[in-house]
Amino acid sequence: MFGETFKTFSVNFVSPNPTGVFHRGEVVSGEMRFELSKQVKIQKMTMTVKGKAKVHWTTRSGSGKHRHTNHHHGKVVFFQLGNVVLQPQDGSEELVLQPGVHVYPFSCLLPQGDFPSTFEGIHGKISYAVIFGIHRAWHMEKTFVSEFKFERLVDIGVPQLLLPLSATTSRNLVCFCCVSGEVSMDVQMERKGFIPGETIKITAEFGNGTSNIVEPKATLEQTVTHYTNGRGLKRIVANTLNSTRGQPVEPNTSDVRRDMTLTIPGNAYATLENCEVLVVEYSVLVSLKVGGFSGLKAVFPIVIGSCRLQPQVPPQDFQPPSYNAALNM
């Protein structure tokens, strides 16, 4: 078997960045190493660098004997670059590789396009890989795939992501046709842009005119939207990445301050908005639970980036945007 001829096959990438990731316009380079158990004749060995996004999910329709599974797909190829790593130099049609360890360097310049970062979820994946192909006469091509991490630089130090966020709302809660009392909240967040591992600080003032104890809560939500090509169909998956509860607010109190913090997981993917078939968004949900009711909630869309290149100084003469809070009974 040809697979048994290659005892080992490995790729060692050399990234210009200390984190080991690659960015647009950089050179993907390294060494490809394999060990042969016997002599092999090949026509050439090629290298392809490919970036792509794929989504797939299923739905069920019909009933009984007519019930079947529907498959929904979406795919985008961002780029596909090819190069020859090894081929005969003397004009012959084949190259003879002897048993033992073989090491070959490789390199390829990534294009300058606006490509999305590496991502992997339940129904979709954005991947970048180097694919080595072994070409032999009268045989199908044998390929070895090795993925590398690509990162789109999303600067969260730009002015529009440094603005503080706020939301104010109140509502009279009604139970059994009687007014139980007013609940209110005034929520502030320091800014809109963050990077993985950072802590989101939330400051809120609550009013509780009811006879019940109310409980504040903050949640970091991730929403992944998958699209078929042409965005004819979509599938949404919501994930809770972190949550925290504030100290309860006693009955018949006002202007009660509660501070809460949410830490963004260090392995969180960056916000992803530049892909046709896969979108990743984040939001912070601040809610106030009253008795058996969900009470009030405010949703703040945020951006998780990959770096902070601009100085972290809030812009002058800007009013913080206000986000609508909602009552959810």
C-alpha positions in Angstrom: 0.0 0.0 0.0 1.2 3.5 -0.8 0.1 4.7 2.6 2.4 2.2 4.2 5.3 3.5 2.1 5.1 6.9 3.9 6.0 5.9 7.5 5.6 9.5 8.7 4.6 12.8 7.3 4.8 16.1 9.2 4.9 19.9 8.6 6.7 22.4 10.7 5.5 26.0 10.1 7.7 29.0 10.7 5.5 32.1 11.5 6.8 35.6 11.6 4.6 36.2 14.7 5.3 35.0 18.2 1.8 33.6 18.5 2.4 31.3 15.6 -0.5 32.7 13.5 -0.3 34.2 9.9 -1.8 37.4 8.5 -2.5 38.6 5.0 0.5 39.5 2.9 2.9 37.3 5.1 4.9 34.4 3.9 3.8 30.9 5.0 7.0 28.9 5.2 8.5 25.9 7.0 9.7 22.4 6.4 7.9 19.3 5.1 9.3 16.1 6.4 8.5 12.5 5.6 10.1 9.0 5.9 9.8 6.4 3.3 9.9 2.6 4.0 11.0 1.8 0.4 12.0 3.3 -2.9 9.3 5.4 -4.6 9.1 6.9 -8.1 7.1 10.2 -8.4 6.5 12.6 -11.2 6.4 15.6 -8.9 5.4 16.9 -5.5 3.1 20.0 -5.4 2.1 22.4 -2.7 -1.3 24.2 -2.6 -2.1 26.9 0.0 -5.9 27.2 0.3 -8.3 29.3 2.4 -12.0 28.3 2.5 -15.2 28.4 4.5 -17.7 25.6 4.7 -21.0 25.2 6.5 -23.4 22.2 6.7 -26.5 21.4 8.7 -29.5 19.2 8.3 -33.2 19.4 8.8 -35.9 16.8 8.8 -39.1 16.9 6.8 -42.1 14.7 6.0 -43.4 12.0 8.2 -43.6 8.2 8.4 -42.1 6.5 5.3 -41.8 9.9 3.7 -39.6 11.4 6.4 -36.2 12.3 5.2 -33.1 14.4 6.0 -32.3 17.6 4.1 -28.7 18.7 3.8 -27.9 22.4 3.6 -24.5 23.6 2.4 -22.5 26.7 1.9 -18.9 27.0 0.7 -16.6 29.9 -0.3 -12.9 29.5 -1.5 -11.0 32.7 -0.6 -7.8 31.8 -2.5 -6.0 28.8 -3.8 -2.3 29.1 -4.7 -0.2 26.4 -6.2 3.5 25.7 -6.4 5.9 22.8 -7.3 8.1 21.6 -4.4 9.9 18.8 -6.1 10.3 17.6 -9.7 13.0 16.0 -11.9 15.7 18.4 -12.9 17.4 16.4 -15.6 14.5 16.3 -18.1 13.3 12.8 -17.0 9.7 12.0 -16.4 10.1 10.5 -12.9 12.1 11.2 -9.8 13.3 8.3 -7.6 13.1 8.8 -3.9 15.2 6.4 -1.7 14.1 4.9 1.6 14.7 7.1 4.7 13.9 10.6 5.9 13.4 13.4 3.4 13.1 17.1 4.3 12.1 19.9 1.9 11.6 23.6 2.7 8.5 25.4 1.3 7.2 29.0 1.2 4.2 30.8 -0.2 3.2 34.5 0.0 -0.4 35.0 1.2 -2.5 37.4 -0.8 -3.6 40.8 0.5 -7.3 40.2 0.6 -9.7 40.8 3.5 -10.0 37.2 4.6 -11.8 36.0 7.8 -9.9 34.5 10.7 -9.8 30.8 11.4 -13.0 29.5 13.0 -14.5 26.1 13.9 -18.0 25.6 15.2 -20.7 22.9 15.2 -22.0 23.6 11.7 -19.2 25.5 10.1 -15.5 26.0 9.7 -13.1 28.5 8.2 -9.8 26.9 7.6 -6.4 27.6 6.0 -4.1 24.8 5.0 -1.1 23.7 3.1 -1.8 20.6 0.9 1.0 18.6 -0.4 0.3 16.4 -3.4 2.3 13.3 -4.6 1.8 12.7 -8.3 2.7 9.3 -9.8 2.2 7.8 -13.2 -1.1 5.9 -13.6 -2.1 6.7 -10.0 -4.5 9.1 -8.3 -2.9 12.0 -6.5 -2.0 11.3 -2.9 -2.5 14.4 -0.6 -1.3 15.4 2.9 -3.1 18.3 4.5 -1.7 20.4 7.3 -3.8 23.4 8.6 -2.3 26.6 10.0 -4.0 29.4 11.9 -4.9 32.6 10.0 -5.9 35.8 11.8 -7.5 38.9 10.5 -6.3 41.9 12.4 -9.3 43.6 14.0 -8.2 46.7 15.8 -10.4 47.5 18.8 -8.5 50.7 19.5 -10.4 52.7 16.8 -12.6 55.5 18.1 -15.9 54.0 17.4 -15.1 51.0 19.6 -13.8 53.1 22.5 -17.1 54.9 23.1 -18.9 54.0 26.3 -22.3 52.3 26.0 -25.5 52.9 28.0 -29.1 51.8 28.3 -31.9 53.1 30.6 -35.3 51.6 31.0 -38.1 51.2 33.5 -41.5 49.4 33.7 -44.4 48.9 35.9 -44.9 45.2 36.5 -48.5 44.0 36.6 -49.5 40.8 38.4 -53.2 39.6 38.5 -54.3 42.9 37.1 -52.7 44.9 39.9 -49.7 47.2 39.7 -47.0 45.5 41.6 -44.5 48.3 41.3 -41.9 49.9 39.1 -38.5 48.4 38.3 -35.8 50.3 36.5 -32.2 50.1 35.5 -29.5 52.4 34.1 -26.6 50.3 32.7 -23.2 51.6 31.6 -20.3 49.8 29.9 -16.9 51.3 29.4 -16.5 50.6 25.7 -17.6 48.4 22.8 -14.3 46.7 21.7 -12.4 44.0 23.6 -9.9 41.3 23.0 -9.9 37.7 24.3 -8.9 37.4 27.9 -10.1 41.0 28.8 -12.7 41.7 31.5 -15.8 43.7 30.7 -16.8 46.0 33.5 -20.5 46.7 33.9 -21.9 49.4 36.2 -25.7 49.5 36.8 -28.1 51.4 39.0 -31.4 49.6 39.8 -34.7 50.7 41.2 -37.0 48.1 42.7 -40.5 49.4 43.6 -41.9 45.9 44.0 -42.3 43.8 47.1 -40.0 41.2 45.6 -36.2 40.9 45.7 -34.8 41.4 42.2 -31.7 39.8 40.9 -29.4 41.3 38.2 -27.4 39.1 35.8 -25.0 39.7 33.0 -24.3 37.3 30.2 -21.8 37.2 27.3 -23.5 35.7 24.3 -22.0 34.4 21.0 -24.3 34.2 17.9 -23.1 32.1 14.9 -25.1 32.4 11.8 -24.6 29.9 9.0 -25.8 30.7 5.4 -26.2 28.6 2.3 -24.7 30.1 -0.8 -26.7 33.1 -1.9 -28.0 33.3 1.7 -31.2 31.5 0.7 -31.3 29.6 4.1 -29.7 30.2 7.4 -29.1 28.4 10.7 -28.4 30.3 14.0 -26.6 28.9 16.9 -26.4 30.9 20.2 -23.8 30.1 22.8 -23.3 31.5 26.3 -19.6 32.1 26.9 -19.8 33.5 30.4 -22.3 34.8 32.9 -22.3 36.4 36.4 -24.9 37.4 38.9 -24.9 40.7 40.9 -26.0 41.1 44.5 -29.8 41.0 44.9 -31.7 44.4 45.1 -34.0 44.6 48.1 -37.7 45.5 47.8 -38.8 49.2 47.7 -35.3 50.6 47.1 -33.9 53.0 44.5 -30.6 54.0 43.0 -28.9 50.8 44.1 -25.6 50.3 42.4 -24.4 46.9 41.4 -21.0 46.3 39.6 -20.5 43.2 37.6 -17.7 41.8 35.5 -17.5 39.3 32.6 -14.2 37.8 31.5 -14.0 37.0 27.8 -12.5 33.5 27.3 -8.9 33.6 26.1 -9.8 31.2 23.3 -12.8 33.2 22.0 -12.9 33.8 18.3 -12.8 37.3 17.0 -16.0 38.9 15.6 -16.5 37.6 12.1 -18.4 39.8 9.6 -16.6 39.4 6.3 -17.6 35.9 5.2 -20.5 35.1 2.9 -21.6 31.8 4.6 -20.6 32.3 8.3 -21.0 35.3 10.7 -19.9 35.4 14.3 -21.3 38.2 16.6 -21.2 39.0 20.3 -23.4 40.8 22.8 -23.6 41.4 26.5 -27.1 40.9 28.0 -27.9 42.6 31.3 -31.2 41.4 32.8 -33.2 42.0 35.9 -35.2 39.1 37.2 -38.3 39.9 39.2 -39.9 37.0 41.0 -41.1 34.5 38.4 -40.7 37.0 35.6 -37.6 37.7 33.5 -38.2 41.4 34.0 -36.1 43.9 32.1 -33.1 43.3 29.8 -30.7 45.4 27.8 -28.6 44.0 25.0 -25.2 45.6 24.1 -23.6 44.5 20.8 -19.8 44.3 21.3 -16.8 43.5 19.0 -14.1 41.0 20.0 -11.0 41.9 18.0 -7.5 40.5 17.8 -5.4 43.5 18.7 -5.3 47.1 19.9 -3.1 49.1 17.6 -4.6 52.6 18.2 -4.1 54.4 21.5 -6.8 53.6 24.0 -8.1 57.2 24.4 -11.9 57.9 24.1 -12.7 60.3 21.3 -13.7 63.9 22.2 -17.1 65.4 21.8 -19.0 62.2 21.4 -22.1 61.2 23.2 -22.3 57.5 24.3 -24.7 55.6 22.2 -27.9 54.4 24.0 -29.2 50.9 23.5 -32.8 50.1 23.9 -33.7 47.9 26.8 -36.6 45.5 26.5 -39.2 44.1 28.8 -39.4 40.3 28.7 -42.4 39.0 30.7 
